[in-house]
Structure formats: C-alpha cells, structure tokens
C-alpha cells in the first residue's frame, strides 16, 4: 500500500511540475522533430535518464530508489523519444507511463522476469581424480544438456529454482547420476565422479528417461596405450591406432596416415603442446612410453577450430597423471626395452592436492639382440648398386658387397622420459606441468679390409625430440573457464654421410661430399603462449575463444641432389617464417536437446607475408535416443585448414641406405602461401543393443596447395629443394564391434583414393600418392575364458598399394626419358603394385596377484604366420639381366614380457 501511495504522489507531483514549468517548452517543439541515435554500454541508469532529458528535451520523472544500481545497455539509431526510452529501460525491470501532457514517469514493471540460477561443476575419474573431457551432462527434467571442456568443467545457466536430477555419460565409463538444487540468483557447484566401465551393461534408465547417446564420440578415435600394451604386448604407444577406422599404417617404417593425408599432414600434441614426432625406430618403436600415457585421441576430418591448424587431423596424447587404479608403481621388461612408472597423489581432495607422474623407458638391444630383427635390418642394409650405377655409371662395376654387408653392425637404441604434475588449490583453479624427452638412434656400419683395400660405410640416424608445457586453469565468475599456458617443443636430426671411397670403389663425388663435411641435419624449435576462454552463455549456448602467439626457430642443411652438385639449402636460402599470431572462436548452439550446431574459425596473421589467413569451420551433430532400433547419432562437418610448419621425408642415396626416407621439418617459406586443404565429412554411429556398435564414415579433402620436395628440378643447372603441388583424397569406412562377458570382437574396412600432382613430375598428371592404401581390412578378437587369462588376436590386410620400388628410384631415376629400365617404367608408379599385405599378431596374457602385487606375463607373436610382407622392390643386375629383389617387413617375432604392478 505504501508503494502504491508513493507512486500516486509521484504522479501528481510530476503533473504539477509539468503544468507549471514545462508546458511552454513542449509547445515550442516542432511535431517533425528528428530521431535520436546513441549507444550506452553499461552506463548507470540514472545518468542515462538525465542524458535523455537533456538531449531529447523531454520530461522524465523517477525515484532514485528504483534506478539505484541499475545500468543501461542500449544501441539505437534515429528513434523517437518513446522508443529511445524503451531501449534505455530494457532488461532493467522498469517500465514507463506517458501522461496526457507528454511527460514520462518511470515505474517498476509489473512483469518482472523470474529469478534463475546456475549449475557449474567438474567431472572427474573416480579412481585417479583426473578431469574428464567431453563428458555429456544432462538435466532431463529441464530438457538441457552440455559437454565438459578439456578440463572436465561444465556450466548450465538460466535454470528455475528447485531440484534437478543430473546425469553424466562418458565413453568407457559407467553413467553417473545425482540431484542438484538450484538456488535463485545463485550458482551451485557440484563435483561428479565416474568409474571405469568394466563390462557391458544395459542402458541405464533414470526417472523414465533413457541415457543419452553423445554424438561427440564421432569424428574421433580414442585408445588407451596401457590397455593396448596389455592386449597386444608391443612397446609402441601409437600402434593401437592402426586398427582405428580411417587410419593407415602398413609400411615398415612409415608414420600414421589419417584419412588420406600424408604422414606430415596431421599435428601431434602431448598435453596440448606440439610434438615433432620422428619415424618409428626400426619400424616397431614409437616415440612415447605406453606406461606414461592415459589415452591418445585422433581428431579426424572436420576437426574444430580450437584444435589448431593442420591439413589432415590432430593426434592428441595425454599423460596419465595421478593415482592409477591398477597400481601406482609398475615395472616392465621385454626383449626391446625396460619400462617403469611412478605415479600418485599427495594432499587431499578439496584442499591443496598434487597428482604426479614419472615414467621412462630404455632400450636393451645391446643385451638381447633379437635375431629375426637384426637379420632383417642387415638385409635392408645391402647396398643398392643399381641406383649407384645409374647415378654415376661404372662406379661399382664388379663390386660384390652383398656378402660384406650381411655382417654389418646394427645399432638400435632409444630412451624417453616423462614427467607431469597437476596441482589443485581448490575446485576453481589448478596448475598443470609436464615434460617429455625422447632420443633415438638407428644405424648400420662396417669396416672391411682386404689387402690394401679398406671400406668404411654405414647409414646413421640420430634424432631427439622433447617438449615442455605449463598451464594455469581457473574458473572466473559463474560462467567462464580460463586457461593461460605456454610451451616449447624441439626436434634435432643428424644424418652424417659415413662413406670412405677407397680402392673397392665407391662414387668419388659422393665420397668427396662426405669428406667435405656436408652432413644433413635439421634443428627446429617452436615456442608459444596461449590464452583461452570457455563461456557458458546460456543453458543451450556455449562459446570458446583463444589467442596464441608462436615463434619457430629452425636450422637445417638439406639437398636433394644425390651427387652434391648443388649447394645445400639452409634457412638463409629459404627464408622460413618465424612468427605467427593465431586467434580462434567457436560457438556451440543447441538446437533443441538432440541437435548441436558448431560454428568456428581460426584467423592467423603472418607478419612476414603481411597477411591474414582464415580457416572457417562448421559442424552439426544429432542424437536419437534409444528406442526399439537402439541409439543413433550422426555428424556432418567441414571447413578450411592450413598448415604453417611442413614435414618433408627425404629419400637417402647413401650406399647402405637403411630406411626409405628420413624426416625434416621446415616452416613455410616467406612469400609462399601456406599449405591448404578443404574438408567435407560425415559420420554415423548406431548401437542397436548394448553389446553391438556399428560405425561408418566418409570424407573428401581437396588440397589446392601442398608443399613438396622438388625432385623434378634435378636436371636444372641450380636445382631447387621445395615446390608446390596439389591433390585430393576421398574415401570412407565401416566397422562393427560386438562384446559379451568373456569376449570382444571387431572388424573394419577402409577405402581410399588419393591423388597428387606436381607440374614438373610425371608429365604433370595426377598420380596415386605414395602412401595410398586403396583397401584395408582389420579384425580383432579378445577372449577372456577365465580370471587372469586373456587371448588376443589382431589381423590386418592391405590391398592395391602402388609405388612398389624404393622411393629413391622414383625421386632420382624418373626425371627424364631414362626412367624406363627393362620392363619397369618409373614414370608410371601406378603400374607397379605391391602384393597384398597380411599380418596376424597373437598374444597370451596370464595375470596373478600376490597380496597387493599383480604380476603379468605376456607371450606375444608378431606376424605369427611368418608372412613375407613386401616393403619395396629394388633392381640388380645378374649376368647382364635386370632382376628384381624385395625388402620385407616385420618377420615372425616372438616376445616375452613380464610386468609387475603394485
């Protein structure tokens, strides 16, 4: 009653003031007065109203009490006074009435908006305390949901007060459910813990609602290196990815190829920091220790703007930080390496707490020289005298070196060290640090003497890669998560020529190049700093943005001229770009409960080129909840992708070339457009029952700009090293998985067509890419007949591979009309097709427990059928005839490993 009386008193007073003081002013104002334009960005409401009185010459009456603490947000153009006043009062809870004499009186709105609250929280692994990214969070009764960010955090806004059941789902975890109470005009924090899913279960029903199928499982593949190590028994953390759909890896020493991309077209990260991943050492040793990693995720075609810039995808590895449910301490010994891990936590949950990991691996080749592998490496080392004769005719006539190199010394060594720590002061902030260093060596060599003749020869590769990062994470306010991080990554390769040309006659020019001290090497380091923000704008609307600065420092000596007639290319000749500035923005909009639209883009400023480069991206996801036909989800995505540091695999021509190619990284050259690709992709996931899962995917990639080594310029007086080509790729795949209590089986098929073109090679025609695998089939079976006993089988097959000869043949011998040798035309690599690839691996694991100690014994057999899978062909002369010989991939290799965990 008092408020209503005060309003009437104020109204009467305003009328009196108007009659006494303002009537003459209004009478003098013309009827066709112009409109008013202004912008108010958070100005106090009282000041905004006074400004309106002064500028628009109108009378406004209001109580100081009802405008106190309120601010005006308004942008209006050429508006009448009444419309301008409505704009000023928007979303303030106030309204106005206009008297018959034209005066405006501000009153409290009779339709005030209801008070709402928010829910924010953290989703954690119940055993390790590690945050879980991409978990689906659902409030069924509110018909809203979201997904956790990379730090496991989420937020839902604009919720009416009251209780809400909350459901969280995540791949490989059991569903978590709880009830949260939303307070008006407040925020409720909640921590949800998820336990690892051990066996398949029926769908969980809560309050009559079936669990939601998260479509954010599409477009990615996830493996756990520790689980792969237990099932397959191998020491390569990346090897498990070869069974994932859209990923090819069938060459003896090649890297992964993601959906038609070259091995350098995807980006590797470790805890978000870039890693320059070298070749697999010996074809079986990857860069990371499997005991050190929690999981590896492959983001394939159509990946989001926040993941970065690369032509094909992103392979993201994460350290296993914190207490491990299987044991904090582990030691593993196999014929290739000894591995160890120490992990755990100090402090307590909700207070100051530190989770840590220290892990490492070292080779034991010098102790256990594996006979089958050493024999294979020696066969790879046999000199290719045909290549030498063509490059320099007559240089190796009557030289029989095959038997000599059968006694070559093989050196295979590696080690890596991992360390990581996450410190949490409370649930709102944490500090994460990690470090990795890996070193590898792979070489052959011999010293052979006969009378006055001495031969010293070999092929030697040594590389080191490392990365370090630190990242601070914090919740700001009620809706914003912030991260500030920096990192540095580096790679160093040395490939010295080890050839002395003495009386048994090697190429004098090649030998002189070695004596002149012109080894090839590569040094590259990249450092950066990134600030990123994730904001929950509304319960169906979230956004993220980041700003990043990168600096690349490189040094290299590279020449593709096999006879060293041209000077080596160096940073001073190629002028690589050093500084790049990146900004990204992404908007996730829920179009109802089942459909999400993602819009994003990356903008890069390259100061050396004085240009901005854009990378717009779009994706739409849709979920169909479980019904009579099961659960269904699909994803459509596409966009533009660029790359600012390129990988080059160089074909060696040393006498005893051990590997087909070795690796260089060089930033994009100044004045040259960065490599570019366009993606269109679609993915489907169907789970008809709890024990069946079927997936399908298709993709198309067009690459108008691809940076390549310019072997086609070798006939020029001054050959270049780099050139620009283009290409395209399309394909798809399908897979099926079925699991029960004591077994799990899967099968998958991939189809690829990849074409590349360079103006001065192969008559400028499109040719199949050297890494193309037109057809690939994988199948696996894991059987657990009894407690502590597991049998695993994994088969892979590849069909239709071309470019059958050693890469150096096509790079150095197919440059002019002399590229035809006998019945083999090196100008047509598509006509040389390798036989089908087939490999079956088997493993038997026996596990026992003694008090709190678990002991595992694994007997594994790689290529258990002993199939002679061909890596490539070579040519040799036999009594004047040109004959073909082969180099084969991994032989039958039994491995026994023992692992102790406590």
KELUM-653495 format. One record per residue (C-alpha): residue in three letters; x, y, z. Coordinates in steps of 0.1 Angstrom, whole numbers, plus 2048, in hexadecimal, padded with zeros to 3 digits. Example, Ala and Ser with C-alpha at 12.3 -4.5 7.8 and 13.67 -1.06 7.14 Angstrom:
2
ALA87B7D384E
SER8897F5847
***
This chain:
902
UNK800800800
UNK81C818808
UNK82D8127E7
UNK80C8177D4
UNK8068387E7
UNK8298447DF
UNK82383D7BA
UNK8038537BB
UNK81586F7CE
UNK83186E7B4
UNK81986E798
UNK80688D7A5
UNK82789F7AC
UNK832898788
UNK8118A677A
UNK8158C578F
UNK8398CB784
UNK82E8C6760
UNK8128DF762
UNK8278F9773
UNK8488F7762
UNK8498E3742
UNK82A8EA72F
UNK83A90771B
UNK8588F1711
UNK8428D6702
UNK82D8EE6F0
UNK84C8FC6DF
UNK8598DA6D4
UNK8508D26B0
UNK83C8B46A7
UNK8558A768E
UNK8728A66A6
UNK88F89069A
UNK89686D6A9
UNK8B28676C2
UNK8D08506C0
UNK8E78456DC
UNK8F98276EC
UNK8FA81F711
UNK91280471C
UNK90C7FE741
UNK90582274B
UNK8F482876D
UNK8CF82A766
UNK8CA84A779
UNK8E585B763
UNK8D584C743
UNK8B385B74C
UNK8C287D754
UNK8D387C732
UNK8B2874721
UNK8A2892733
UNK8BE8A9727
UNK8C289C703
UNK89E8946FA
UNK88E8B170D
UNK87489C71E
UNK86889A742
UNK86F87A754
UNK866875779
UNK87485878D
UNK87D84E7B1
UNK8A284B7B9
UNK89A82B7CC
UNK88E8177AE
UNK8AA820797
UNK8C681B7B0
UNK8E08017A6
UNK8D17FB784
UNK8E4801763
UNK8D980773F
UNK8E47F3721
UNK8D5802702
UNK8DE80A6DE
UNK8C481C6C9
UNK8C38316A9
UNK8AB84C69E
UNK8918436B7
UNK8748576C6
UNK8758606EB
UNK85E8446F6
UNK8718296E3
UNK8928376F1
UNK885835714
UNK87981170F
UNK89C809704
UNK8AC819723
UNK89580673A
UNK8997E4729
UNK8A17C8741
UNK8A27DF760
UNK8817D376E
UNK8727F6769
UNK858805752
UNK84882774C
UNK826837748
UNK821856733
UNK80987173F
UNK7F1883729
UNK8078A272A
UNK82588D71C
UNK83888873D
UNK848866743
UNK846855766
UNK85E83876E
UNK84D81C782
UNK8567F878B
UNK84B7DF771
UNK82D7CA77A
UNK83D7AE765
UNK85E7A9776
UNK87378B769
UNK87476D781
UNK895768794
UNK8AB74C786
UNK8CA73A792
UNK8E7726783
UNK8F8705787
UNK91E701781
UNK9346E4789
UNK9516CD783
UNK9506A9776
UNK96C693783
UNK979670780
UNK96F6607A1
UNK99064C7A3
UNK9AA665798
UNK99968679E
UNK9A269177A
UNK9896A8769
UNK97469874D
UNK9706AC72D
UNK9526A8715
UNK93C69872F
UNK91769E728
UNK9046B0744
UNK8DE6AF743
UNK8C26BD758
UNK8A56A874C
UNK8886BA75C
UNK8956DC74F
UNK89B6CE72C
UNK8BE6DD72B
UNK8E16CF728
UNK9056D7720
UNK9276C771E
UNK9466CC734
UNK9646DF727
UNK9886D2726
UNK98B6D874B
UNK96B6C4754
UNK9576E475C
UNK9336ED752
UNK919707759
UNK8F370A754
UNK8E272B758
UNK8BF73A759
UNK8B071E76E
UNK891724783
UNK89671E7A9
UNK8906FA7B5
UNK89E6D77B4
UNK8AB6C7794
UNK8B76A478E
UNK8D96A577B
UNK8E7689765
UNK90A687758
UNK91566F73C
UNK93866972E
UNK94764F717
UNK95863272B
UNK94863E74C
UNK92863475E
UNK90D64E760
UNK90D66577E
UNK8ED67378D
UNK8E568C7A9
UNK8CC6A77B2
UNK8D66CC7B4
UNK8C26E87C4
UNK8C17097B1
UNK8BF7297C5
UNK8AF7497B8
UNK8C97637AC
UNK8E574C7B6
UNK8FD7317AA
UNK8FF70D7B6
UNK9216FB7B3
UNK9216D57B0
UNK93D6BB7AB
UNK93369B79A
UNK94967C79A
UNK948660780
UNK95563D783
UNK96462A766
UNK94C613754
UNK9595EF758
UNK93D5DB746
UNK9215E472E
UNK9005EC73F
UNK8DD5F3735
UNK8D2618730
UNK8CD62A751
UNK8AB639756
UNK8A665676E
UNK884665774
UNK877654755
UNK89066573E
UNK8A864F72A
UNK8CD65872C
UNK8D9670711
UNK8F06656F5
UNK90C67F6F2
UNK9126876CD
UNK9336986D7
UNK9426746D4
UNK9406796AF
UNK95D68769B
UNK9766796B4
UNK9876586BE
UNK9946526E1
UNK9AC6376ED
UNK9BC63170F
UNK9E162870A
UNK9E261572B
UNK9C45FF720
UNK9D55FA6FE
UNK9F55F070F
UNK9E25D6724
UNK9D05C7706
UNK9EA5C96EA
UNKA0A5C96FE
UNKA1C5E36E8
UNKA326006F2
UNKA2361A6DA
UNKA086306EA
UNK9FC63B6C7
UNK9F96186B9
UNK9D56136C6
UNK9C962F6B0
UNK9D0619691
UNK9B0606698
UNK99B626699
UNK98562F67B
UNK994647662
UNK9B864266F
UNK9D2630659
UNK9F3622665
UNKA00604651
UNKA2360F646
UNKA40603659
UNKA4D625664
UNKA3163D65C
UNKA1D653673
UNK9F7653676
UNK9E2660659
UNK9C1670664
UNK9A566D64A
UNK9BA67162B
UNK9D368A639
UNK9F9687637
UNKA0C67F657
UNKA146A465C
UNK9F06B0656
UNK9E46AA67A
UNK9F06BC69A
UNK9FC6A96B8
UNK9F76B86DB
UNKA006AC6FE
UNK9EB6BC719
UNK9E26D7700
UNKA066DF6F6
UNKA136D86D3
UNKA2A6BA6CE
UNKA406B46B0
UNKA3C68E6AD
UNKA5867C69A
UNKA5765B688
UNKA5063B69B
UNKA7262E6A5
UNKA7860D693
UNKA5360E688
UNKA476016AA
UNKA5261B6C4
UNKA3C63A6C8
UNKA4565B6D8
UNKA326576F9
UNKA3463F716
UNKA1262D718
UNKA1362D73E
UNKA1465373F
UNK9F565B72B
UNK9D065B735
UNK9C165C712
UNK9C76666EE
UNK9AC6776DB
UNK9AB67C6B5
UNK9966996A9
UNK98F692684
UNK9816A6667
UNK96B6C3671
UNK97C6C9692
UNK9736E86A6
UNK98470A6A5
UNK9917076C8
UNK9A66E96BF
UNK9BE6FD6AA
UNK9CB6FE686
UNK9D56E0672
UNK9CB6D1651
UNK9BE6AF65C
UNK9B76AC681
UNK9C56AD6A5
UNK9D36906B9
UNK9D069B6DD
UNK9E26876F9
UNK9DC68D71E
UNK9F268373C
UNK9E466B756
UNK9E6683773
UNK9DC679796
UNK9D46597A8
UNK9D063B790
UNK9B4623799
UNK9C960678E
UNK9E76117A4
UNK9FD62F7AA
UNKA1E61C7A2
UNKA25607783
UNKA445F7774
UNKA445E5753
UNKA605D1741
UNKA5E5C571E
UNKA795BC704
UNKA795DF6F6
UNKA775F6715
UNKA735FA73A
UNKA57610745
UNKA4E620767
UNKA33636775
UNKA2E648796
UNKA0D65B79B
UNK9F76667B8
UNK9E96837CB
UNK9F16977EA
UNK9D96AD7FE
UNK9B46A9800
UNK9966AF7EA
UNK9866D27EE
UNK9A76E07FC
UNK9CA6E47EF
UNK9D16C47DA
UNK9EC6BA7C2
UNK9E969D7A9
UNKA0A692799
UNKA1967A780
UNKA3D670778
UNKA4365675E
UNKA5F64A747
UNKA6A63072E
UNKA8C625722
UNKA9660D706
UNKAA85EC70E
UNKAB35E46EB
UNKAD75DF6F5
UNKACD5C470D
UNKAB35B16FA
UNKABC5B66D4
UNKA9C5A86C6
UNKAA75906AA
UNKA8A594692
UNKA8A5BA694
UNKAB05BC691
UNKAAF5A6672
UNKA945BB663
UNKAA75DC669
UNKAC75CD659
UNKAB35C463A
UNKAA65E7639
UNKACB5F363A
UNKAD65E061B
UNKAE35FB602
UNKACD6045E5
UNKAE86045CB
UNKACF6085AE
UNKAC562A5BB
UNKAE96345BF
UNKAF262859C
UNKAD663C58C
UNKADF65C59F
UNKB04657596
UNKB0963D57B
UNKB26624581
UNKB2C62E5A5
UNKB2560C5B4
UNKB2D5F3598
UNKB375D15A3
UNKB325DA5C8
UNKB225BE5DC
UNKB185CE5FD
UNKAF95BA606
UNKB0C5A161B
UNKB215BC62B
UNKB025CE639
UNKAF35AF646
UNKB0B5B3663
UNKB035D8668
UNKB005E468C
UNKADC5EF694
UNKAD76096B0
UNKAB460F6BC
UNKAB16256DC
UNKA9763B6EB
UNKA8B64A70C
UNKA6F661717
UNKA67673738
UNKA45680742
UNKA3B696760
UNKA1B6A7768
UNKA0A6B8786
UNK9E86C878C
UNK9E46DD7AB
UNK9C16E77B7
UNK9BC7017D1
UNK9966FE7CF
UNK97C6F37B7
UNK97E7157A5
UNK9A371579B
UNK9C06FE793
UNK9E36FF785
UNK9EE6E476C
UNKA126DE761
UNKA226C374C
UNKA436BA73B
UNKA4D6A0721
UNKA6E698711
UNKA7667B6F9
UNKA966726E7
UNKA9A6586CC
UNKAB66496B7
UNKAB563169A
UNKAD4628686
UNKAE860E674
UNKB0D60D66D
UNKB2B5F9666
UNKB505FA660
UNKB5C5E1646
UNKB815DD63B
UNKB915C7621
UNKBB65CD61A
UNKBBA5F2614
UNKB945F760E
UNKB8060562B
UNKB5B60D62B
UNKB4A622646
UNKB25626640
UNKB0462A652
UNKAE363C656
UNKADE64E677
UNKAC0661684
UNKABE6726A6
UNKAA06876B1
UNKA946976D1
UNKA726A66D7
UNKA656B66F7
UNKA496CC704
UNKA406DF724
UNKA206F172D
UNKA1070374B
UNK9EC70D74C
UNK9D771F766
UNK9B2719767
UNK99872D77A
UNK97273277D
UNK96A757779
UNK949762786
UNK92C74A781
UNK92E74275C
UNK95274674F
UNK96F72E750
UNK99173C748
UNK9B272C73F
UNK9D473D73B
UNK9F072772F
UNKA1272671E
UNKA2770B70E
UNKA467046FB
UNKA4D6E66E4
UNKA6D6DD6D1
UNKA7A6C36B8
UNKA9E6BC6AE
UNKAA96A4693
UNKACD69B688
UNKAD3686669
UNKAF8686662
UNKB06676643
UNKB1C65964E
UNKB2D64E62E
UNKB5264D626
UNKB5A647601
UNKB79631600
UNKB856175E9
UNKB656015E7
UNKB5661E5D5
UNKB396335E1
UNKB2E6525CF
UNKB4A66B5D1
UNKB326895D0
UNKB1C67B5EC
UNKB3B672600
UNKB4A6955FC
UNKB296A4607
UNKB2C690627
UNKB5069962C
UNKB486BE627
UNKB336BC647
UNKB106C3639
UNKAF96AE64F
UNKAD46B464D
UNKAC46BF66D
UNKAA46CF67A
UNKA9E6E4699
UNKA7C6F36A0
UNKA6C7016C0
UNKA4A7116C4
UNKA3F7256E3
UNKA1E7346E9
UNKA06744702
UNK9E0740702
UNK9C374F714
UNK9A173E710
UNK97F74471E
UNK96072D720
UNK93F73E728
UNK91D730730
UNK90874B720
UNK8E7739727
UNK8DB71672E
UNK8DB70E709
UNK8F67256FE
UNK91C724705
UNK9397356F4
UNK95F7336F5
UNK97B7496E9
UNK9A174A6EA
UNK9BE7606E1
UNK9E07506DA
UNKA0375C6D0
UNKA1C7446C1
UNKA417476B9
UNKA5472E6A5
UNKA7A72C6A3
UNKA8971468A
UNKAAB70B67C
UNKAB16F0662
UNKAC76E5645
UNKAB46D362A
UNKABC6C9607
UNKAA86B25F0
UNKAC56B15D6
UNKAD368D5DB
UNKAF56975CC
UNKAF86B75E2
UNKAFD6CD5C3
UNKAE66E75D2
UNKAEC6FA5F2
UNKAD86EF611
UNKAB8702618
UNKAB9715639
UNKAA372D64C
UNKAB574A63B
UNKAAB73D618
UNKA87733620
UNKA7E750639
UNKA6573C64F
UNKA4A74F661
UNKA51752687
UNKA34765697
UNKA0F75D694
UNK9F176B6A8
UNK9D27566AB
UNK9AE75D6B7
UNK9927446B8
UNK96D7476C1
UNK95272C6C3
UNK92D72D6CB
UNK91970E6D6
UNK8F47126D2
UNK8DC6F86DE
UNK8BF6F66C5
UNK8A96E36DD
UNK8B56C76F3
UNK8C06B06D7
UNK8D26C76BE
UNK8F16DD6C2
UNK8FE6F66A9
UNK9237006AB
UNK93071E699
UNK95472869C
UNK97273768B
UNK99873D68F
UNK9A975C684
UNK9CF75D67F
UNK9E477B67A
UNKA06774668
UNKA1A79366C
UNKA34788652
UNKA19787638
UNKA057A5646
UNK9E5790643
UNK9C9781657
UNK9BF75D64F
UNK99D750659
UNK99072D661
UNK96A72C664
UNK95B70C671
UNK9386FE677
UNK9296DE686
UNK9076D168F
UNK9006B46A6
UNK8E06A26AD
UNK8D66876C7
UNK8B966F6C5
UNK8B26606E8
UNK8AE63B6ED
UNK88E62B6DF
UNK88460B6D0
UNK8A060E6B6
UNK8BA6196CF
UNK8CE6396D1
UNK8D964E6B3
UNK8EF66C6AD
UNK8FE67E68F
UNK91669A688
UNK91C6B066A
UNK93A6C7669
UNK9516DB653
UNK9676F964F
UNK988708644
UNK9A96FC653
UNK9CC70A650
UNK9EF70165C
UNKA0D717664
UNKA286FD66B
UNKA2D6E2651
UNKA3C6BF654
UNKA526B2638
UNKA5D68D635
UNKA7E68C621
UNKA8A66E60D
UNKAAE665616
UNKAC76595FC
UNKAE364F613
UNKAF362D60A
UNKAE2619625
UNKAC262E629
UNKAB161D647
UNKA8E62E646
UNKA7A63A628
UNKA7765E634
UNKA83674650
UNKA7069265E
UNKA746B865D
UNKA5E6D466A
UNKA606F665A
UNKA49714661
UNKA36722643
UNKA4D73862E
UNKA4875D62D
UNKA34769610
UNKA2474660B
UNKA0073F612
UNK9FC72662F
UNK9F0703627
UNK9CA701624
UNK9AF6E7624
UNK9886E6624
UNK9756CB637
UNK9526BC634
UNK94A69E64A
UNK92D68A658
UNK92C671674
UNK911659681
UNK90F6456A1
UNK8F462B6A8
UNK8F16166C8
UNK8D45FE6C2
UNK8DA5ED6E3
UNK8F15F1701
UNK9095D76F2
UNK90A5E36CE
UNK91A6036BF
UNK91B60C69A
UNK92D62A68B
UNK931638668
UNK94365765B
UNK94B66863A
UNK961685631
UNK96D69B615
UNK98C6B1616
UNK9986CA5FC
UNK9BB6D8600
UNK9C26F45E7
UNK9E36FC5F8
UNK9FB6E0603
UNKA216E660A
UNKA376CB5FC
UNKA5C6C45F5
UNKA656CE5D1
UNKA756AF5C3
UNKA696BA5A1
UNKA836D65A0
UNKAA26C05A2
UNKAA96C457D
UNKAAB6EA581
UNKACC6FC585
UNKAC27065A8
UNKAA96ED5B5
UNKA906FA5CF
UNKA866E75EE
UNKA616F15F3
UNKA436F45DC
UNKA1E6F75DE
UNKA056DC5D2
UNK9E16D45D8
UNK9CB6B55DD
UNK9AB6A75EA
UNK99F6895FE
UNK97E678604
UNK974658615
UNK961648632
UNK95E62B649
UNK94861665E
UNK94D60267E
UNK93A5EB695
UNK9415E16B9
UNK9305C76CE
UNK9375BF6F2
UNK92C5A770E
UNK93759E731
UNK954589725
UNK95D595702
UNK95E5B46EB
UNK9615B36C5
UNK9645CE6AB
UNK9695D2686
UNK96E5F066F
UNK9735FA64B
UNK98261963C
UNK982626618
UNK99964260C
UNK9A06545EB
UNK9BD66E5EE
UNK9CB6815D1
UNK9E769B5D0
UNK9F66B05B4
UNKA166C35AF
UNKA1B6D858F
UNKA3E6CB586
UNKA396A6590
UNKA2868957E
UNKA1D6A1561
UNKA096B6579
UNK9EF69A57D
UNK9DC69059C
UNK9EC6715AB
UNK9E365B5C9
UNK9F56675E8
UNKA126525F3
UNKA0064C615
UNK9DE642605
UNK9CF622613
UNK9B061D5FD
UNK9A1601612
UNK9A85F8636
UNK9975DE64C
UNK99D5D9672
UNK98F5BF689
UNK9945B86AE
UNK98959F6C8
UNK98F5A16EE
UNK984583703
UNK984580729
UNK97C55C730
UNK98655D755
UNK99057676F
UNK9B4582769
UNK9B6573746
UNK9B1585725
UNK9B757C701
UNK9BA5976E6
UNK9BB5956C0
UNK9BF5B36A8
UNK9C05AF682
UNK9C55CB669
UNK9C65C9643
UNK9CD5E3628
UNK9C75E0603
UNK9CF5F55E4
UNK9EE6085F0
UNKA036175D3
UNKA256295D2
UNKA346075D7
UNKA586105D2
UNKA6E6225EB
UNKA656465ED
UNKA876515E2
UNKA816405C0
UNKA636565B8
UNKA736755C7
UNKA956735B5
UNKA9065B597
UNKA6E66658A
UNKA7868957F
UNKA7B686559
UNKA7866D53D
UNKA9165654E
UNKA7864C568
UNKA7062B556
UNKA8560D562
UNKA7D5EC552
UNKA585E5556
UNKA545FF571
UNKA4962356A
UNKA51639587
UNKA3E655577
UNKA1E64157F
UNKA1F6385A4
UNK9FB62D5A3
UNKA0561058D
UNKA1C6015A7
UNKA055F15C1
UNKA115E05E1
UNKA025BE5EB
UNK9E85BD605
UNK9F25C4629
UNK9E75AC644
UNK9F25AB668
UNK9E4597686
UNK9F05A06A9
UNK9E758A6C7
UNK9EB58F6EC
UNK9E557A70C
UNK9E458C72D
UNK9E457B74F
UNK9DE58F76E
UNK9E2586793
UNK9E15997B3
UNK9F65957D3
UNK9E85AB7EE
UNK9E85CE7DF
UNKA005C57C3
UNK9F45BC7A0
UNKA0B5A8789
UNKA045A5764
UNKA1558F74B
UNKA0F596726
UNKA19580709
UNKA155926E9
UNKA1C5886C5
UNKA1E5A36AA
UNKA16596687
UNKA0F574695
UNKA09565673
UNKA2B570667
UNKA1D582648
UNKA37593633
UNKA275B562F
UNKA3A5CA615
UNKA465EC61F
UNKA535F65FD
UNKA665E85DF
UNKA895EE5D2
UNKA9B5E65B2
UNKABC5D45AD
UNKAD05C758F
UNKAD65A258D
UNKAEB59656F
UNKAE15B555C
UNKABC5B0564
UNKAA75C7579
UNKA975B5596
UNKA805C05B2
UNKA865BA5D7
UNKA715C35F5
UNKA745D1618
UNKA5B5C2630
UNKA495D064F
UNKA485C2673
UNKA5159D674
UNKA4258468C
UNKA4D5926AD
UNKA455816CF
UNKA475986ED
UNKA4558F712
UNKA3D5AC72A
UNKA3A5AD750
UNKA285C9762
UNKA255CF787
UNKA0B5E8794
UNKA055F27B8
***
